Amino acid sequence: MKIGVSGKGGVGKTTTSATLARIFAARGYDVLAIDGDPNPNMALSLGFSPDVANAMQPMPRRAFAKDAEKTFSADEILGTYSVQGPQNIALVLGAKIEHAASG
């Protein structure tokens, strides 16, 4: 099953996504959460420590684009960029602002 949550800013997308991830994980499902927000907060919503959340690196831009310089398989992305968190939920960052004016 795949669930996508979208909408305008400030409507609770991260909270809703984290809640759904935790519910499915508690029911025994393997859960992969992908935080596509350039200012990612899903890790904290899932209960990751701030140190782990801040150390996470986003997957490469255009990682799956056919015309990218290097493409990655889903297994490569998960093996390199996912972090296991509470309730055995895996999290991948789709983007991350590193400094002002970079988002």
Stockholm file with secondary structure:
# STOCKHOLM 1.0

chainA/1-103         MKIGVSGKGGVGKTTTSATLARIFAARGYDVLAIDGDPNPNMALSLGFSPDVANAMQPMPRRAFAKDAEKTFSADEILGTYSVQGPQNIALVLGAKIEHAASG
#=GR chainA/1-103 SS CCCCCCCSTTSSHHHHHHHHHHHHHHTTCCEEEEECCSSCCHHHHTTCCHHHHHHCCCCCTTTTCTTSSSCCCHHHHHHHHCEECGGGEEEEESCCCCSTTCC
#=GC SS_cons         CCCCCCCSTTSSHHHHHHHHHHHHHHTTCCEEEEECCSSCCHHHHTTCCHHHHHHCCCCCTTTTCTTSSSCCCHHHHHHHHCEECGGGEEEEESCCCCSTTCC
//
